[in-house]
Structure formats: structure tokens, C-alpha cells
Amino acid sequence: MTPFGLGLFFILGLSYFMTIYSRPAGVHLRNMDSFVRAVQQVEDSNPGLSPLALVRALRRTAGHDDPMTIHFLGSSYNLSDAEVLETAILNASSFSFFDKAIHHIVTDSGEERGVVLAPDGTTVALAPLLLGIETGLKAKMEGTPAVGLFHLTLGRTLGLSFQSLQDIPVSFRLGPNGCWDNVDHPKMFRLYRPATLATDAVINGGMDGVILGMDLSNRSAHEQPQALSEILKGYYSFTLHEGQGLDAVTSHVSPRRREISRSILEPLDLHSQVMEALKLVWKLEKTEWIALDTGVGKAVKDGLQTFVHKYWDCPQIIPRCQWGAKASQGTPIPLSLPLQFLYVHHTYEPSSPCLSFPDCSRDMRSMQRFHQEDRGWSDIGYSFVVGSDGYIYEGRGWRLLGTHTRGHNSIGYGVSIIGNYTTTLPSRYAMDLLRHHLVKCAVDGGGLVANFTIHGHRQVVNYTTCPGEAFFSEIRSWEHFRE
């Protein structure tokens, strides 16, 4: 089905996009590491293979030669190297999963395919990621700007989703996220609710495609392009060092996708860019232009406001099911929003910052187990927990009463940074996630009042030194802190 056809499906069906597409499950794990290993095997068996030739062959294998892609990148079926590679890929049983790995669909049951679990714990759609990489490689080879980069990675998908869902509340025109059946051996990713064209995984893949495509197109003409597997490993597989976290990372890596994509795209007139992408879809599909007075322009404007809030202003929050939370042992109590206070904690134990998704998830499970089994609480006490891996982890979340600040749980959120900060500070990046991104997300989303107050745990509970001497001295300089 073409992109415009998908848009019509939304309009005529007056429902969310759900595609019926049944394929047998592959034997490979659906994570980025498995995909990279398969790519590397193709590279190893084809010495001298250019990354552009490989990514084109993958496009051909997945059947992604739609009109807009051909408009900007040309048809993969006209490329002899892609044909040879496609034959090699399809004839090798160990690579037979490429089509299923790249071809993005959502089934009637809510399973999202064509997505992989990245090492950082987020889920990424491969199709927009690879289109961005191909655009960047093509631009570098030709010595031209990366024309069509935004249209192919994000613009077309956002525009069709906004246009097709004009009668749907704005907050439901993007997403949703979902959860894997098993993060150690991921085979199935199921969404929380019916999908739009722009699921969270598609947005993640689109942002990553923008970043990597721009990076590749901006490299020196004399610089030899890396292999595709190396491009992916450099962005998704990296090691952080204790005491520094992301503070010491100068290269572009996946935990920073929101801030980096914002720095690239925010200077553009996104409304004009998305409308331009829609016009091009309609032109290429030989469909009559839908005038702005039909509400498309307003739908795009409203949708982009939601996009900016959800994917740029707000930090990425790893959901409970992703870090392996157990169910609450009691009946959750809803909060009455908006709240007046934000209470800052450190965990003390675990005492060391967590620097990866597996480590942070393990710490979250350990704290939940301690709170439930030793303290006798119904669940992990904190509303949110900040890791030093670049992500925030969902505890009780935005809407449910926590057990974090005795006597004050109903009037504020409790947010803790993993580690003991009695004598040292958290990484600057971790503190900024809390100080700037989480609080802005809370205020704009209706969780906190605009003139909220920040307190350290020790200020309202007299038996604790939390959040540690060093960290408490730091938060006293923050806006909204009150003695």
C-alpha cells in the first residue's frame, strides 16, 4: 500500500491504522545487535562492498521503492549491484530475516514488526533509519546536500499521520510506544494502543536517520565512508565511563537523539517542510491537492506542537515493562493534577551511577524488590528515576501516588537519581534531564503547576540527608528551589 493509500485508509476507515500482514516469526532475535551482525556477515562475504550499495540492496529486499523514495534516491531495481546483493542475501538462509526485519507493519493484534530493540533500551524502526543513512551516503558520494532527508525519514510520515487523523484528539495522533516480550531475547513488540503511522519506534528511527544521514553527508569528500555495520555500531553500541556518563561523549550516540535531531531540524520551518512533503506525496501519487482550507494545515500545525512536546521537550522515559517491573501489590491511587512540588532524591543504594540500559534496569528491579519486600510498599516508591545512561525510568509515573516523601506524596512527584551523591555530583547530563527536560515536560503536560517548588528530600523529612550533601548544595542553585 502506498503512503497516500495509507492516508486514505485512515480517512475512510475513521480509525487508527492497523495493517494485516502475517509472516512466520524469524529465528533471529529482534535487536539491533542481531541486525548489525547479519549486515557484517554480508560485508565480510563481499569484500570491497560500499555501504551505499548495501543499503540500496536492503531497500530492494524490503520492497521500499515507493514513489517518494524513488524521487529522491532513485529506483533500487535499476542498480545492478543491488540486484546482485539481493540475490546473495535471499540465497543465504542466515540472512533470510532481512525482509521481516526492515519491512514495517502493524498487525491487527497490535504487534509492530520491522522494529528492533536498541542496546540503549529504546525501540527503533529500521526503514526510516536506513533511508536516512542512504540519503546521507548518496549526498556524500555526489558532493551535494542531503536532499529529501527530512521528507524520507520524518516529514512524509508525520504529515500523513496528522492529515489522516484530523478527527482524533491531538495527543493520539502520534505513537504509541509498546513493550517487548523479553528484553534479553526480544522476538515480539506489542503496542499499548492502536497505532498511528508515526509510532514511537518510527519516530525514533526517523530521528536516528536524520542524525546519521546528516553526519554522513557532512563528512569530508576525501574521507572513506565506514562500513554500514560500523556506522550502526558507532551510534548504538558505545561504552560510558563512571563519573562522566554522557558528559564526556562528543560523538553522536542514540541516547542523545532527541537533542541532536532538535538541533538539526528546529531551525527549519517544520510546518512548511511537512506541508511540502504532503504536496509531493499527492503529486507523485497523481492525487488532487487537498486545499489548506480543508483543515490539513491546522492539523499539521497542531500535530507538530504535539511532536515537539512529546519527542523534543520531554525526555525519553523507559516504561515499566521495559525494565522488568513487577505488578503493583496494591490498588494504585490516582494523583490530583497538577501538583505543586517536585522532591529530589538520590538512591544512596544502589550507590554507583548506572551507565547502561541493562545496569539501570537491574537497579530498578533491585529497588522495587527492596521497596516491596523489605519496606512493605505496594510498588517502587519513586515517581521517576534518572539513570546516567541518558534516560529516565518510569516508577509510579505521572498519574499515580508514590511512596517517596513521607507526608507529601500526594502533593508532589518524587524523582531520584541512581547513585550516592554525598560527596560527588551526578553527571551534568543526568541532572539536566531532571532539571530542564523532565520538569518542562511535567509543566507543559499538566503534571506540575508553572510556579512549582523544588525541595530536597531532607527539607521535608527530618530523618534523612537525602539527596546527599553534594547534590543538595547543587539543587539549591536551581530555579524553583525554595528554602
C-alpha positions as CSV (number, residue, x, y, z in Angstrom):
1,M,0.0,0.0,0.0
2,T,1.4,3.4,-0.9
3,P,1.9,6.2,1.6
4,F,-1.1,8.1,0.2
5,G,-3.2,5.0,0.2
6,L,-2.4,4.5,3.9
7,G,-3.6,8.1,4.4
8,L,-6.9,7.3,2.7
9,F,-7.2,4.2,4.8
10,F,-7.2,6.4,7.9
11,I,-9.8,8.8,6.5
12,L,-12.2,6.3,5.0
13,G,-11.9,3.9,8.0
14,L,-12.2,6.7,10.6
15,S,-9.9,4.5,12.8
16,Y,-6.3,4.0,13.6
17,F,-4.0,2.4,11.1
18,M,-3.7,-1.3,11.6
19,T,-2.3,-3.4,8.8
20,I,-3.0,-7.2,8.4
21,Y,0.2,-8.8,7.5
22,S,1.1,-12.3,8.6
23,R,4.6,-13.8,8.4
24,P,6.2,-16.5,10.3
25,A,8.4,-15.4,13.2
26,G,12.1,-15.4,12.4
27,V,14.6,-17.3,14.4
28,H,16.8,-14.3,14.9
29,L,16.4,-12.1,17.9
30,R,14.8,-8.7,17.0
31,N,17.5,-6.5,18.4
32,M,20.0,-4.1,16.8
33,D,22.9,-6.4,17.6
34,S,21.4,-9.2,15.6
35,F,20.8,-6.9,12.6
36,V,24.3,-5.5,12.7
37,R,25.8,-9.0,12.9
38,A,23.8,-10.0,9.8
39,V,24.9,-6.9,8.0
40,Q,28.5,-7.5,8.9
41,Q,28.3,-11.1,7.5
42,V,27.2,-9.7,4.2
43,E,30.1,-7.2,4.2
44,D,32.6,-9.9,5.1
45,S,31.4,-12.1,2.3
46,N,31.5,-9.2,-0.2
47,P,35.0,-7.5,0.2
48,G,35.1,-4.0,-1.1
49,L,31.3,-3.6,-0.8
50,S,30.3,0.0,-0.5
51,P,27.9,0.9,2.3
52,L,25.7,2.7,-0.2
53,A,25.4,-0.4,-2.4
54,L,24.5,-2.5,0.7
55,V,21.8,-0.1,2.0
56,R,20.3,0.1,-1.5
57,A,20.2,-3.7,-1.7
58,L,18.4,-3.8,1.7
59,R,15.9,-1.3,0.4
60,R,15.3,-3.5,-2.6
61,T,15.0,-6.6,-0.4
62,A,12.4,-5.0,1.8
63,G,10.4,-3.6,-1.2
64,H,10.7,0.0,-0.2
65,D,10.7,1.6,-3.7
66,D,7.7,3.9,-3.2
67,P,7.3,7.0,-5.4
68,M,8.8,9.4,-2.9
69,T,11.8,7.2,-2.2
70,I,12.4,6.8,-6.0
71,H,12.0,10.6,-6.4
72,F,14.9,11.3,-4.1
73,L,17.1,8.2,-4.2
74,G,16.3,6.5,-7.5
75,S,14.9,3.0,-8.0
76,S,16.9,0.2,-6.4
77,Y,15.7,-2.0,-9.3
78,N,17.8,-0.1,-11.7
79,L,21.0,-0.8,-9.8
80,S,23.0,-3.9,-10.8
81,D,24.9,-4.0,-7.6
82,A,21.7,-4.0,-5.6
83,E,20.4,-6.9,-7.7
84,V,23.5,-9.0,-7.2
85,L,23.5,-8.3,-3.4
86,E,19.7,-9.0,-3.1
87,T,20.3,-12.4,-4.7
88,A,23.1,-13.1,-2.3
89,I,21.0,-12.0,0.7
90,L,18.0,-14.0,-0.3
91,N,20.0,-17.1,-1.1
92,A,21.7,-17.2,2.3
93,S,19.5,-18.8,4.9
94,S,21.2,-16.9,7.7
95,F,20.1,-13.6,6.1
96,S,16.5,-14.6,5.3
97,F,15.2,-12.4,8.1
98,F,16.2,-9.1,6.4
99,D,12.9,-8.6,4.8
100,K,11.0,-9.1,8.0
101,A,13.5,-7.1,10.0
102,I,13.1,-4.0,7.7
103,H,9.5,-4.1,6.4
104,H,7.4,-2.1,8.8
105,I,3.9,-3.1,9.6
106,V,1.4,-3.3,12.5
107,T,-0.9,-6.3,12.8
108,D,-4.5,-6.4,13.9
109,S,-3.3,-7.7,17.3
110,G,-1.1,-4.7,17.8
111,E,2.3,-6.3,17.1
112,E,4.7,-3.9,15.5
113,R,7.2,-5.5,13.0
114,G,10.1,-4.0,11.3
115,V,11.4,-2.7,14.6
116,V,14.4,-3.7,16.7
117,L,15.4,-3.2,20.3
118,A,18.5,-1.0,20.5
119,P,21.2,-1.6,23.1
120,D,20.1,1.6,25.0
121,G,16.6,0.1,25.6
122,T,14.7,2.0,23.0
123,T,12.9,0.6,20.0
124,V,13.8,1.7,16.5
125,A,12.1,1.2,13.1
126,L,14.8,0.2,10.6
127,A,13.1,1.6,7.5
128,P,13.4,5.3,8.2
129,L,16.8,4.8,9.8
130,L,18.1,3.1,6.6
131,L,16.5,5.7,4.3
132,G,18.3,8.5,6.3
133,I,21.6,6.6,6.0
134,E,21.2,6.1,2.3
135,T,20.3,9.7,1.7
136,G,23.5,10.8,3.6
137,L,25.7,8.3,1.7
138,K,24.3,9.4,-1.7
139,A,24.8,13.0,-0.9
140,K,28.4,12.4,0.2
141,M,29.1,10.4,-3.0
142,E,27.7,13.1,-5.2
143,G,29.1,16.0,-3.2
144,T,25.6,17.5,-2.8
145,P,23.4,18.4,0.2
146,A,21.2,15.6,1.6
147,V,18.1,16.5,-0.4
148,G,15.0,14.8,0.9
149,L,16.5,13.7,4.2
150,F,13.6,15.1,6.4
151,H,10.9,14.1,3.9
152,L,12.0,10.5,3.8
153,T,12.7,10.0,7.5
154,L,10.0,12.0,9.3
155,G,8.2,14.5,7.1
156,R,6.1,12.2,5.0
157,T,5.1,10.0,8.0
158,L,4.3,12.9,10.2
159,G,2.2,14.7,7.5
160,L,0.2,11.6,6.6
161,S,-0.5,10.8,10.2
162,F,-1.6,14.4,11.0
163,Q,-3.7,14.7,7.8
164,S,-5.3,11.3,8.3
165,L,-6.3,11.8,12.0
166,Q,-7.9,15.2,12.0
167,D,-10.9,13.9,13.9
168,I,-8.7,12.2,16.5
169,P,-7.5,14.1,19.7
170,V,-4.1,15.7,19.0
171,S,-2.5,13.7,21.8
172,F,-3.3,10.5,20.0
173,R,-2.0,11.5,16.5
174,L,1.5,10.2,17.3
175,G,2.7,7.0,18.9
176,P,2.3,4.8,20.8
177,N,5.2,3.1,22.4
178,G,5.0,-0.6,23.4
179,C,6.9,-3.4,25.1
180,W,8.9,-6.4,24.1
181,D,8.0,-9.9,25.2
182,N,11.6,-10.3,26.6
183,V,14.3,-7.6,26.5
184,D,17.1,-10.3,26.8
185,H,15.6,-12.3,23.9
186,P,13.3,-10.0,22.1
187,K,11.0,-11.6,19.5
188,M,7.7,-9.7,19.6
189,F,7.0,-6.0,20.2
190,R,3.4,-5.1,21.1
191,L,1.9,-1.6,21.2
192,Y,0.0,-0.1,24.1
193,R,-2.9,1.1,22.0
194,P,-3.9,1.2,18.3
195,A,-1.1,2.7,16.1
196,T,-0.8,5.8,14.1
197,L,1.5,5.9,11.1
198,A,4.1,7.5,13.4
199,T,4.6,5.1,16.2
200,D,7.3,5.8,18.7
201,A,9.6,3.3,17.0
202,V,9.1,5.0,13.7
203,I,9.8,8.4,15.2
204,N,13.0,7.1,16.9
205,G,14.1,5.5,13.6
206,G,13.3,8.8,11.8
207,M,15.3,10.9,14.2
208,D,18.2,8.5,14.0
209,G,18.0,8.6,10.2
210,V,18.2,12.4,10.2
211,I,21.2,12.4,12.5
212,L,23.2,9.7,10.7
213,G,22.2,11.0,7.3
214,M,23.3,14.5,8.2
215,D,26.6,13.2,9.7
216,L,27.4,11.1,6.6
217,S,26.6,13.9,4.2
218,N,28.8,16.4,6.1
219,R,31.9,14.2,6.1
220,S,34.9,15.3,4.0
221,A,34.9,14.2,0.4
222,H,38.3,12.6,0.9
223,E,37.1,10.6,4.0
224,Q,36.5,7.0,3.2
225,P,32.9,6.0,4.3
226,Q,32.7,3.4,7.1
227,A,31.0,0.1,6.5
228,L,27.3,0.1,7.3
229,S,27.9,-2.2,10.3
230,E,30.4,0.3,11.7
231,I,28.1,3.2,11.2
232,L,25.4,1.4,13.2
233,K,27.8,0.2,15.9
234,G,29.3,3.7,16.4
235,Y,25.8,5.2,17.0
236,Y,24.1,2.4,19.0
237,S,26.9,0.4,20.7
238,F,29.2,2.5,22.9
239,T,30.7,2.4,26.4
240,L,30.1,5.1,29.0
241,H,32.6,5.7,31.9
242,E,31.7,6.1,35.5
243,G,31.9,9.6,36.8
244,Q,31.3,11.1,33.4
245,G,28.4,9.3,31.7
246,L,27.3,11.2,28.6
247,D,29.2,14.3,29.8
248,A,32.4,13.0,28.1
249,V,30.7,11.8,24.9
250,T,31.3,14.2,22.0
251,S,30.1,11.9,19.2
252,H,26.5,11.4,18.2
253,V,25.0,8.4,20.1
254,S,21.5,7.2,20.4
255,P,20.6,8.4,23.9
256,R,21.1,11.9,22.6
257,R,18.8,11.5,19.6
258,R,16.2,14.0,20.9
259,E,18.5,16.9,21.5
260,I,20.6,16.3,18.3
261,S,17.6,15.9,16.0
262,R,16.2,19.1,17.5
263,S,19.4,21.0,16.8
264,I,19.3,19.8,13.2
265,L,15.6,20.3,12.5
266,E,14.4,23.1,14.7
267,P,16.0,25.8,12.6
268,L,13.8,24.6,9.7
269,D,10.2,25.8,9.2
270,L,8.8,22.3,10.1
271,H,5.2,23.3,9.2
272,S,6.3,24.3,5.7
273,Q,8.5,21.2,5.4
274,V,5.7,18.8,6.4
275,M,3.3,20.5,4.0
276,E,5.8,20.3,1.3
277,A,6.2,16.6,1.9
278,L,2.4,16.1,1.7
279,K,2.2,18.0,-1.5
280,L,4.9,15.9,-3.0
281,V,3.2,12.7,-1.9
282,W,0.0,13.8,-3.6
283,K,1.8,14.9,-6.7
284,L,3.7,11.7,-7.0
285,E,0.6,9.7,-6.4
286,K,-1.2,11.8,-9.0
287,T,-3.8,12.7,-6.5
288,E,-5.7,16.0,-6.4
289,W,-4.1,18.5,-4.0
290,I,-6.2,18.9,-0.8
291,A,-6.5,22.6,-0.1
292,L,-5.4,24.1,3.2
293,D,-9.0,25.2,4.0
294,T,-9.9,21.5,4.5
295,G,-8.1,21.7,7.8
296,V,-4.9,19.9,6.7
297,G,-2.7,23.0,7.5
298,K,-4.2,23.3,11.0
299,A,-3.9,19.6,11.6
300,V,-0.2,19.7,10.7
301,K,0.3,22.7,13.0
302,D,-1.4,21.1,15.9
303,G,0.3,17.8,15.3
304,L,3.8,19.4,15.2
305,Q,3.1,21.1,18.6
306,T,2.4,17.6,20.0
307,F,5.6,16.2,18.3
308,V,7.8,19.0,19.8
309,H,6.3,18.4,23.2
310,K,6.4,14.6,23.2
311,Y,9.7,14.0,21.4
312,W,11.8,17.1,22.0
313,D,10.7,18.8,25.2
314,C,10.1,15.6,27.1
315,P,12.9,13.2,27.8
316,Q,12.7,9.6,26.7
317,I,11.2,7.6,29.6
318,I,11.8,3.9,29.7
319,P,8.5,2.3,30.6
320,R,8.0,-0.1,33.5
321,C,7.5,-3.2,31.3
322,Q,10.8,-2.4,29.6
323,W,12.9,-2.5,32.8
324,G,11.1,-5.6,34.1
325,A,8.8,-4.1,36.8
326,K,6.6,-6.4,38.8
327,A,2.9,-5.5,39.1
328,S,1.9,-3.3,42.0
329,Q,0.8,-5.3,45.0
330,G,-2.0,-2.9,45.9
331,T,-4.7,-0.8,44.2
332,P,-3.0,2.2,42.6
333,I,-4.2,5.6,43.8
334,P,-4.6,8.4,41.2
335,L,-3.0,11.8,41.9
336,S,-5.0,15.0,41.6
337,L,-3.1,17.0,39.0
338,P,-1.4,19.4,38.6
339,L,0.9,19.0,41.6
340,Q,2.7,21.8,43.5
341,F,6.1,20.2,44.4
342,L,9.0,18.2,43.0
343,Y,11.0,16.3,45.6
344,V,14.6,15.4,44.6
345,H,16.3,12.3,45.9
346,H,19.3,10.1,45.4
347,T,19.0,6.4,45.8
348,Y,22.0,6.0,48.1
349,E,21.7,2.3,47.4
350,P,22.5,1.5,44.6
351,S,25.4,3.7,45.3
352,S,27.0,3.8,41.9
353,P,25.6,5.5,38.8
354,C,24.2,3.1,36.2
355,L,25.7,3.6,32.7
356,S,23.7,1.2,30.5
357,F,20.2,0.0,30.0
358,P,20.9,-3.5,31.5
359,D,22.5,-2.0,34.6
360,C,19.9,0.7,35.1
361,S,17.1,-1.9,34.6
362,R,18.8,-4.2,37.1
363,D,19.0,-1.3,39.6
364,M,15.3,-0.5,39.1
365,R,14.3,-4.1,39.8
366,S,16.5,-4.2,42.9
367,M,14.9,-1.1,44.3
368,Q,11.4,-2.3,43.5
369,R,12.2,-5.6,45.2
370,F,13.5,-3.7,48.3
371,H,10.5,-1.4,48.5
372,Q,8.0,-4.2,48.1
373,E,9.6,-6.9,50.2
374,D,11.6,-5.1,52.8
375,R,9.6,-1.9,53.2
376,G,6.2,-3.5,52.6
377,W,5.2,-0.9,50.0
378,S,2.9,-1.8,47.1
379,D,5.5,-0.7,44.5
380,I,8.7,1.1,43.8
381,G,8.3,4.4,45.7
382,Y,9.7,6.9,43.2
383,S,7.6,8.6,40.5
384,F,10.6,8.6,38.2
385,V,14.3,7.6,38.4
386,V,17.1,9.1,36.4
387,G,19.9,6.9,35.1
388,S,23.4,8.1,34.0
389,D,22.8,6.3,30.7
390,G,20.9,9.2,29.3
391,Y,17.4,8.0,30.2
392,I,14.7,8.4,32.8
393,Y,12.9,5.3,34.1
394,E,9.2,5.1,35.0
395,G,8.4,4.4,38.6
396,R,4.8,5.2,39.6
397,G,4.7,7.6,36.7
398,W,2.8,10.8,36.1
399,R,-0.6,9.9,37.4
400,L,-0.2,7.5,40.4
401,L,0.5,8.3,44.1
402,G,4.1,7.3,45.1
403,T,5.8,6.5,48.4
404,H,8.8,8.7,48.2
405,T,8.4,11.7,50.6
406,R,6.6,10.9,53.8
407,G,3.6,13.2,54.4
408,H,4.0,14.8,51.0
409,N,3.4,12.0,48.5
410,S,0.0,13.4,47.3
411,I,1.3,16.9,46.5
412,G,4.5,16.3,44.6
413,Y,6.5,14.0,42.4
414,G,9.5,12.1,43.8
415,V,12.4,11.9,41.4
416,S,15.6,10.1,42.3
417,I,19.0,9.9,40.5
418,I,20.6,6.5,40.8
419,G,23.8,6.8,43.0
420,N,25.1,8.1,46.3
421,Y,25.8,11.8,46.0
422,T,27.0,12.6,49.4
423,T,30.5,13.7,48.2
424,T,30.2,13.8,44.4
425,L,27.6,15.1,41.9
426,P,25.6,13.2,39.3
427,S,26.7,13.7,35.8
428,R,25.7,17.0,34.3
429,Y,23.7,15.3,31.7
430,A,21.7,13.3,34.3
431,M,21.0,16.5,36.3
432,D,19.9,18.4,33.2
433,L,17.5,15.6,32.3
434,L,15.7,16.3,35.6
435,R,16.3,20.0,36.0
436,H,15.3,21.1,32.5
437,H,13.6,18.3,30.5
438,L,11.5,16.4,33.0
439,V,10.2,19.5,34.7
440,K,9.3,21.2,31.4
441,C,7.5,18.0,30.2
442,A,5.6,18.0,33.5
443,V,4.5,21.6,33.4
444,D,3.6,21.6,29.7
445,G,1.8,18.2,30.1
446,G,-0.3,19.4,33.1
447,G,1.6,17.4,35.8
448,L,3.2,20.3,37.6
449,V,1.9,23.9,38.1
450,A,4.0,26.5,36.3
451,N,5.3,28.0,39.6
452,F,6.1,24.6,41.2
453,T,8.6,24.3,44.1
454,I,11.7,22.1,44.2
455,H,12.6,20.7,47.6
456,G,15.3,18.2,48.5
457,H,14.0,15.2,50.4
458,R,15.8,16.3,53.6
459,Q,13.8,19.6,53.7
460,V,10.5,18.0,54.4
461,V,11.6,14.7,56.2
462,N,13.9,15.3,59.1
463,Y,15.5,11.9,59.5
464,T,17.4,11.8,56.2
465,T,20.3,13.6,54.5
466,C,18.9,12.7,51.1
467,P,19.7,13.7,48.3
468,G,23.3,13.9,49.7
469,E,25.4,16.9,50.7
470,A,27.0,17.5,47.3
471,F,23.8,17.1,45.3
472,F,21.7,19.1,47.8
473,S,24.2,22.0,47.5
474,E,23.8,21.8,43.7
475,I,20.0,21.9,43.6
476,R,19.9,24.9,45.9
477,S,21.0,26.9,42.9
478,W,18.2,25.6,40.6
479,E,15.3,27.7,39.5
480,H,12.2,26.8,41.5
481,F,14.2,25.7,44.5
482,R,12.9,27.1,47.8
483,E,14.5,27.1,51.2
